[in-house]
Structures are given as structure tokens and as C-alpha cells.
Amino acid sequence: MTKSFRTLDDIGDVTGKRVLVREDLNVPLHDGQVSDDTRLRSTVATVAELADKGAIVLVLAHFGRPKGVPSPELSLAQIVKPYEAVLGRPVRYIDWEGAAEAIATLQPSDIGVLENTRFFGGEEKNEPAVVERFAALGDLYVNDAFSAAHRAHASTEGLAHRLPAFAGRAMEAELDALEKALGKPEHPVAAVVGGAKVSTKLAVLKHLVTRVDHLIIGGGMANTFLAARGVDVGKSLCEHELTGTADEIFDAAEAAGCTIHLPYDVVVAKEFKPNPATRTVNVHEVAADEMILDVGPAATESLGDVLKNCRTLVWNGPLGAFETPPFDTATVALARTAAALTKEGGLVSVAGGGDTVAALNQAGAADSFTFVSTAGGAFLEWMEGRELPGVAALTR
């Protein structure tokens, strides 16, 4: 099947060619040690494939937020050793000063990491002069950083218009998964949307009700929807000023034939701390001094039944305050149900967003999902139905 974007399968002979590869190397670093190398590992498929085909691979990436001011603490020189360990091959650090001369000494199959792209003030502004400076160093451009694709920066969007541009393997896998999840999904489609506040996910909810058959709302956001339905949520986190907006989303869902699922039994406590005294009650029995902190077991089981009748699932955000035990129970249970259905081959499951990845890992379910995106902002903007500049620039 022809894809809407060009991939490494379309790139041709790269022997001796300088390939600028935009990756996400923005990893947590403490005392020179990378505490989570997930992003480094996600680059291996593309970088190794190009190097094995004889390309001179030049990795472009940002690190932190230097705002155009170079600083040793945000230098990518620190990432070279951990990156060599992940790639299992030598990596050369290339400073911007004398970059062209340094690159000229590289041989086919060599790999270099260029200094932080954000050391240029014009990188985030997509300034033509910065695009030109980057473009002069390469013959071809590969974007493999979906997590940065929602920003029109020089290294994520501008370069794609200056050099022949292709999607790397991680970008390709992400775009294929997203197409299966919301682009051309197999119905019925369910979406799980959790998180603390409706205000942060309004655009997501408004877009999803027009695309999915079942919208499962969890987390603190569910309290705002319950309040809109006349439920007294006690001291729970709730955006009472948005109950009118919640009503609009209910109306839009009804018009689109989308069923919204809210919890009907909940786990409540008087204090928000690990393992407090809790009780499980019907949503209409929450006391004035209690807060809703998780979905109850009966509602969780019935949400599992909803998933059993679906073919596609998109998941963003936990159902309860999952970082604080025991309020991870519903999220873990539903994630395990989704994972089991995926393993059986009945469900295509795509999840993304920082809290979501952590919650699925906590449930031991992440490896069984069809695809788990580590992209935060880009995944959310995709769920809002927005065009991502870095992806649009790769279109054939």
C-alpha cells in the first residue's frame, strides 16, 4: 500500500551521502547518567539502517530549553557516551563551530551527533538562515521525531522543504498506528480519556465525539461531567465553571451517535494520600467531605465489556489518581483487559501521553498494546485533529 508520506523505502542509494536525521534525544540526565533511555532506543532502527547502507548519519536533536543561549549543561556532548552504549557503535560529537570541516572527515557508515539545535535562537522560529545552515551540512533529510512534529521548527519542518525528505522508521510506525486508530479505524472505536482537568482536554473531547463510538471519561475530568448531570461530587476536583461546556459535549456526542461512559460507582476518601481509609459508593452517595479518586469495580468491569465489543481503542490519561495507591486499581484493571484483548487479536490499541505510558507500564500492559506513543504534546494535538507541521512537511 502506498503511504501518504515517503519513508526509508523510497530513499534510494545513500552510500556516502550525508543524511540529516532529526531524532528526539531529549532524555532525563543526572550526573552524566541517562535514567530512561526509551527515546534513545527508539532511534536505533533508523540510525542503524542508514549507517548499514553506507550513509554518513548526522543526528539533529534538541536538549532542554536553552532559548538560543549555548550552555554546557544543555550540550548534547553529554549524550554521546550513553548513545554509543545504546547503538552499540561509535558516535562522534560535532560542535556547530567547524561542523562542515568535521563532517568532511567522516566516512560512509559513520554516525555523528550535532550540537543542540536550540543553541540557535532561530531554530524554534524556523528562521530561513538557520534552515540554510542545517541544510548546507546534508544531502538528504529524515524526520524520525514524532514527539517534536507538532512544532514548525527549522530542524522539524523547515529542512523538509529544503532537502529530499523522508520519514524514519519510528515516525513511520507512529503514523501507521495513528492512521489505524483514528484515520481509518475499524469500528466500533472506543476512546479512554482521563486526566485531572477538562480544560486541558476540551479540544480532544470535542474532536473525539465526532470520531468514536464510545467515549470513556475518567480521572478528575469525569467529576465535571458528573456535576453537569446534577451529581454532588463533594470535595472532588471539579471545574464547576465548565459544566456548561460538558453539556455541549454531551449534546455533540448524542448528535454524532457517540456514547459517553461515566463511572456510576466510585472509590472515595476524605484525604488524598497513599492508602487512606476509602469506601466504594454509588456516585449519588458521595459525602460532602469526600473526594472521588478512582472508578469503582462495577463500572470498571462494565467498561471492560465495552472494550470487548470494540475493534479499536485510543487511550490518553488514567482513570483515577493512579500515582497514589490504591487509586491505580481501575486504570490497571482496564489496561490489562485492553492488553488481553489486543493479544487475542480482537483489538487494535493505541495509547499515548506521559501519564498514560507510566500508567500502562505500572499495569504491565504497555508491551501488549498495539502501539504506545511516547510523544506527549504531539499525541494530544493529533487527538485534537490538528495538522502537525513536521508530519505535513513529509507528505508526498
N, C-alpha and C positions, 0 to 999 in steps of 0.2 A: 504494500500500500504506500502510495506517495504521501509523504508528510508535508505539512504546510510550511515547514522550515528546513533548511539544509543542515545535514549532520556530517559527522566524520566520514560516513559512507560516500558523500559527494565531494570530498576534498581533493581526491586525486593523489598524484605522487608528491610527497612532501620532502623527499630526500634533499638535505642541505638547505631547506627553506626555513626562514625564521618565522616561527608561529607564536604570535602573542596570545596567550591563553588566560582569560580572566577567570580567576578562581576566588573562593572565599576562604582565606587563611586567618580570619579574624577569630582566633581561638583564645580561650582563657589561659593566661600565662602567669605563673607565680614562681619567683626565684629561678627563672630560666626553665621551669618545668611546665609542660602543657598538661593541664588537669583533665581535659576532654578533647581527644584528637579526632572526633567524629568528622569534623569538616575537612581535616587533612586527609583522612581515609577516603572521603567521597571524591577527592580529586584524582586518585590513583589511576582509575580506569582510563581517563582521557590523557593524562600526562604520560603514562607508561606506553599507551598505544602510539602516541605521536613520536615519542623517543624511539620506540622499537621500529618505527617506519623510517627512521633516519632524519627526523626533523630536529632543528635546533629549537628547543622548547623554552620560551620566555614567559614565566608566570607573572601576571599582573594581579595585585591584590591591595586592599586597604587594610589598615590595622588601627583600631581605635578611632578617635576623632581629633586629629591634630589641627584641623582647621587651617591648613596651609602653612603651618609652622613646624619644620622638621625638629624632632626631638629623639634622643637615644632611647627613651622609654617606649616609644611607639615605632621603633625601627624594625623592619622585617628581618634584619640580620639575626635577630634572636630566634627566629622561627626555622632558620636553615638546618640546624642540627636535628631538632625533632622531626623536621620534614624529611631529612635524609633517612632517619630511622623508619619512618612510615613507608617511604618509597622503596627503600632497600637499594638505593643507588646514590651516587654523589650529586650534590646540588651546589651551584655556585651562587654566591650573593653578588648582586650587581647594583652599585650605587648609581644615582642619577648623574652624578659628576663623572664624566668619562664613560657613560653607558655604551655609546656606539663603539668606542675602541675596545671595551671589554667584550662586547658581543662578537666583535670581529675575530676574537681569539677562540671562540667556541667551535667545536667540531660537530658534525651530524651526530644525533642521539644525545648530545649534552643537554643538561637542564639548568636553567638559571632562574633565580627569583629576583625580580627587580624590586627596588626600594618602594616603600609605601606610596601608593598613587595619590593619597590625600596630603602628601607633603607639598603638592601643588594646590594653591588656592583655587585655581580654575578647574580642578578635577570635578568637584561637585556642581560647578556652574556649567559644565560641559563646554568650556571655552574652546573655540577653534584652535587657538595657539597650543593648548595642552593636547588636544586630539592630534594635531600635526606632530608634536614632539613624540608622542607614543607611536604614531603610525610610521614615522621615519625609521623606527627600530625593527619593524617586522614586514613580512611579505603577506601573511595571512592572519586572520583573527578568529579565535574560537571563544565563545562565551559559555562557560560551564558553571556560572554562579547565579542560579535562580534566585537565591536569597538576596541578591543585590539588583535583580532585574526590574524592580519597581521604581528604580531611580534612574533618571536620564543623566548619567554622569559621562565624562569623557571616556572612561575605561569600560563602561557597561553599555553605552548607546552610541556615542559619537564615533567610536572606532568602527562600528559595524557598517557605517556609511562610507568609510574611507578605504577599507581593505575588504577583499572577499571574506564573507562572514559565515560562520558555521556554529551549530550548537554542539557542545561537548556531550559526552555520554551521560553525565549526571543531569545536565539540563534536559537532554532528550528524554531520560527516564521520568523526570519530573513532569515534563509537558505531556508525555504519553499518559501518565497516571491521571493528570488533571483533566485531560480530554475524556478519559473513561469515566471520571467521577461526575463531572457537570457539563462537559462539552456535548458528548453524545453518549449519555449513560444508558444502561439497561434499567428500565423501570420495573417495579416501584423503587424509588430513590428515597432514602432517609438521610436526614442531616441531624447530627447532635451538635448543639451549640451551647457551651457553658461559659462560665466566667463570672466575675463579680458584678459588672455593670452593663446594663442595656445600652447606655450612652456610647460605650466603646464598640458596640457591635450592631448599631442601628442599621448601617448600610448593608451589612451582611444579612441580617434578618429580612430586610425589605427585598433584597435580591433573591434570597433562597426560597421565600414563599412562592415565587413565580416559577421555580425550577424543580422543586422536590415535592414528593407526595406526602412525606411525613417530616415534620419539624419538631425535634425533641429539644426542649429548652430546660437547661439545668443551671446549677450554680446560683449565685446571688441574683442573676438576671430573672430567674424563674419567679422570684418573690414579687418583682414589679408586675409581672403578668398575672400572678395570683391576686395581687392587690387590685388590679384593673378589673378582675372578676368579682370583687367585693369581699375577698378573703382578708381577715385581720391577721397580718403576719407578725404581730408582736414587735419585738425589738430587732427583728431581722434586718440585714442590709437590704434596703429597698429605695428605689428612686421614685418616690410618690409623685414627683412633678412630671414623670414620663408615663403615667398610666393612660393618659390620652393617646400618646404615641403607640402604646401597647394595643389599645383598642383599634387603632388604624391598621396595625399589623394583623390583628385577628380578622378584620374585615377584608384585608387584601388576601389573606390565606383562604378565607371562605370563597371569595370570588375566583381564586385560582384552583380551587379543589384540593388544597393542601390541608392536612390535619395537623393541628398543633397539639403536642402532648406535654402536659404539665404534671408534676407529681401530685398524687392525691393522698399519699401518706408520706410523712417526713420525719427525719430524726432531729430533735430539738435539744437545746441545752441552755442553761442560764448564763454560762460563761464560755467564752471562746478560748480554750486552752487544750493541750493534749489530754485525752482521756478523762473528760469531766463526767459528771452524772448526766445521763441522757435518757430520753424516752422517745418512743416511736408513736406518733399520733396521726390522726386524720388531719388534713390541712385546716379544717374548720375548728380544730381543738387546740391550736397554738395559744398558749397563755401570754398575757401582756408583757411578762418579764422574760419570755423565752425567745430564742432565735433559731431559725431554720438553718441547719448546717449540712444536711445531706438529704438525698432522696431516700425514701423508705423502701423496705424489702419488697412489699407488694407491687408498688409502682415500678421498681427496678425489674421485677420478674415480667411484668406486662410489657415493659419496653423491650425486653429480650424477645418476647413473642412478636412484637412489631418487626424487629430485625429479621426474624425467621421468615417473614413474608416479603422481605425486600431483596432486591438483587444488587443494589449499590448503596454504599454508606460513605458519607463525608463527615469527618469528626473534627471539631475545633473547640477545645475547652473542657474542663472537668465538670462533673455533675454536682460535686459538693466541695467543701473546703479540704481538698484531698491531701494537702501538705500536713494537716493536723489530724492524727488518729483520734477516733475511729472514723473520721468523716471522708475517708477514701473508699469506704465499702461499696457504695453504689457504682462509682467510676470503675473500680477494679472488676466488679461482677459483670457490668455491661461490656467492658472492654474484653473480658475473657469470652463472653458469649460471641461477640463480633469476631474475635480471633478464631474461635472454633468453627463458626460458620464459614469463614474465609478458607480455613484449612480443608473443610469438606468440599470446597469448590462452589458453594452456593452464593457467595457474596464477594463483590469487589469492594474492598475497604481502603479508603484513603484518608489519612489524618495529617494534621499539621498545626504548627504553633508551639511556642516554647513550653507552656504549661502542659499542653497535650502530650508532647513527646515524653516529658517527665512522668506524667500520669500513666501512659501506656507502658513505659519501662518499669514503673512501680508494679504494674499488674502482670508483668512478664508477658505482655501481649504484643509488644511492638514488632517483634520478629515475624509474627504470624499475619500481620496486616499486609494487604497487597502492596501498599506504599506508605511510608511515613516521611513527610517532608520536614526538614529541619529549618526551613525558611519561615521566619515569623511574619514580618510586615508584608512580604511579597505574597505569602499564602493567604493572609487576610484580605489583601487588595484583590487577589484573584477570586476569593469567595464573595467579594462585593461586586464582581462582574466588571472590574475596571481593566482597561488595557494596560499591560506592563510594558514600558518603553523598551527595556532590554530584550524582551521577547518579540515585540512588534518589529524591531530592527532586524531580526533574523528571518522574517518571513520571506519566502521565495520571491 
